[in-house]
Amino acid sequence: MNIIQASDFFEKLLGETDKRREIKIYRNFITILLNLKSRDLTEDQLLSIENELKILKLRSYPENKRKYFSKKLNAFKEYLKEAFSLISEGYYTAIGMSLGMCFGVAFGTSFGSSGTSMGLAIGMLIGLGIGRAKDLEAEKQNRVLKTKIN
C-alpha cells in the first residue's frame, strides 16, 4: 500500500463514520500521510514507508475500529520517529513539562508542603521552556511531522 492508497483508504473510512474519536484518528492518519507525501523523500525511504504500511495491515476491518486504528497510528508514528527521526508537534514540550514537574515536586518537597506546589509550577515552566526550545530546533531541522490540520 502506497501513501496515496493509504490516504484514500482513510478518506473512505472517514466518510463511513460519524464517531468523533474515529474521525480524529482518521484525520491524523490522513494529515501525516499528506505531510509525508509533500516531503522530499528518496525512493528507498518511500519504499520503506510503503513496506511499513503493508506491515500495519490497515485494510483489515476489525470489530473495534477506533482501538485498532489508534494502535496502528501510534505504531506508525513510532516507526517514523525511529526510522526518520520525525517527531510530532509538541513532542519535546510535553516531555519537558512532564520531567520538569517530576523534578520540581522532588525539589519542592525539601521546602515543605507549600514548596511542593511552588516546585511543581517552577519545574513545569522550566521544562516548558526547554521543551519548546528543542521543538523549535527540530522544526528548523525539518524533523517535525504535522499531525493536526490547521
C-alpha positions as CSV (number, residue, x, y, z in Angstrom):
1,M,0.0,0.0,0.0
2,N,1.5,3.3,-1.0
3,I,0.9,6.7,0.6
4,I,-1.8,7.8,-1.8
5,Q,-3.7,4.5,-1.4
6,A,-3.5,4.7,2.4
7,S,-4.7,8.3,2.3
8,D,-7.7,7.3,0.1
9,F,-8.4,4.4,2.4
10,F,-8.7,6.7,5.4
11,E,-10.7,9.2,3.4
12,K,-13.2,6.4,2.7
13,L,-13.3,5.3,6.4
14,L,-13.8,9.0,7.3
15,G,-16.9,9.1,5.1
16,E,-18.3,6.0,6.7
17,T,-18.3,7.1,10.3
18,D,-19.9,9.8,12.4
19,K,-18.0,8.9,15.7
20,R,-15.8,11.8,16.8
21,R,-12.9,9.6,18.1
22,E,-12.7,7.6,14.9
23,I,-12.8,10.8,12.8
24,K,-9.9,12.2,14.8
25,I,-7.8,9.1,14.3
26,Y,-8.5,9.0,10.6
27,R,-7.8,12.7,10.1
28,N,-4.5,12.3,12.0
29,F,-3.5,9.4,9.6
30,I,-4.5,11.5,6.6
31,T,-2.6,14.5,7.8
32,I,0.6,12.5,8.5
33,L,0.3,10.7,5.1
34,L,-0.1,14.0,3.2
35,N,2.7,15.5,5.2
36,L,5.0,12.6,4.1
37,K,3.8,12.9,0.5
38,S,4.9,16.6,0.4
39,R,8.4,15.9,1.8
40,D,11.4,15.3,-0.4
41,L,11.9,11.6,0.3
42,T,14.2,9.3,-1.5
43,E,13.0,6.2,-3.3
44,D,14.3,4.0,-0.6
45,Q,12.6,6.0,2.1
46,L,9.3,5.8,0.2
47,L,9.7,2.0,-0.2
48,S,10.4,1.7,3.5
49,I,7.2,3.7,4.4
50,E,5.1,1.7,1.9
51,N,6.5,-1.5,3.4
52,E,5.6,-0.3,6.9
53,L,2.1,0.5,5.7
54,K,1.8,-3.1,4.5
55,I,3.1,-4.5,7.8
56,L,0.4,-2.5,9.7
57,K,-2.3,-4.3,7.8
58,L,-4.6,-1.3,7.5
59,R,-7.1,-2.9,5.1
60,S,-8.5,-5.3,7.8
61,Y,-11.9,-4.4,9.2
62,P,-11.8,-5.1,13.0
63,E,-14.7,-5.0,15.3
64,N,-13.5,-2.1,17.3
65,K,-12.1,0.3,14.6
66,R,-11.1,3.1,16.9
67,K,-9.0,0.9,19.2
68,Y,-7.4,-0.9,16.2
69,F,-6.5,2.2,14.2
70,S,-5.4,4.1,17.2
71,K,-2.8,1.4,17.9
72,K,-1.8,1.4,14.3
73,L,-1.4,5.2,14.3
74,N,0.8,5.1,17.4
75,A,2.9,2.3,15.8
76,F,3.3,4.3,12.6
77,K,4.3,7.4,14.5
78,E,6.9,5.4,16.4
79,Y,8.2,3.9,13.2
80,L,8.6,7.4,11.6
81,K,10.3,8.6,14.8
82,E,12.8,5.7,14.8
83,A,13.4,5.4,11.0
84,F,13.4,9.1,10.0
85,S,13.8,11.0,13.3
86,L,10.4,12.6,12.6
87,I,8.6,13.8,15.7
88,S,5.0,15.0,16.2
89,E,4.3,18.6,17.1
90,G,4.9,19.5,20.7
91,Y,6.8,16.3,21.4
92,Y,9.7,17.8,23.4
93,T,7.4,20.3,25.1
94,A,5.3,17.5,26.5
95,I,8.3,15.6,27.7
96,G,9.9,18.7,29.1
97,M,6.9,19.6,31.1
98,S,6.5,16.1,32.5
99,L,10.1,15.9,33.6
100,G,10.0,19.4,34.9
101,M,7.0,18.7,37.1
102,C,8.6,15.5,38.4
103,F,11.9,17.2,39.3
104,G,10.0,20.3,40.6
105,V,7.9,18.2,43.0
106,A,11.0,16.3,44.2
107,F,12.9,19.6,44.7
108,G,9.9,21.4,46.2
109,T,9.3,18.8,48.9
110,S,12.5,19.8,50.6
111,F,10.9,23.2,51.4
112,G,7.8,21.7,52.9
113,S,4.2,21.4,51.8
114,S,4.0,24.9,50.2
115,G,7.3,24.2,48.4
116,T,5.7,21.3,46.6
117,S,3.3,23.4,44.7
118,M,5.9,26.1,44.0
119,G,8.4,23.4,42.9
120,L,5.7,21.9,40.6
121,A,5.0,25.2,39.0
122,I,8.6,26.3,38.6
123,G,9.6,22.9,37.3
124,M,6.8,22.9,34.8
125,L,7.8,26.3,33.5
126,I,11.5,25.4,33.2
127,G,10.5,22.1,31.4
128,L,8.2,24.0,29.1
129,G,10.9,26.4,28.1
130,I,13.5,23.7,27.5
131,G,11.0,21.5,25.6
132,R,9.8,24.4,23.5
133,A,13.4,25.3,22.6
134,K,14.0,21.7,21.5
135,D,10.8,21.7,19.4
136,L,11.9,24.9,17.6
137,E,15.3,23.3,16.9
138,A,13.6,20.2,15.5
139,E,11.4,22.4,13.4
140,K,14.4,24.2,11.9
141,Q,15.8,20.8,11.0
142,N,12.5,19.9,9.3
143,R,12.0,16.9,11.6
144,V,8.5,17.9,12.8
145,L,5.7,15.9,11.4
146,K,2.4,17.8,11.3
147,T,-0.3,15.7,12.9
148,K,-3.1,18.3,13.1
149,I,-5.0,20.1,10.3
150,N,-4.5,23.9,10.7
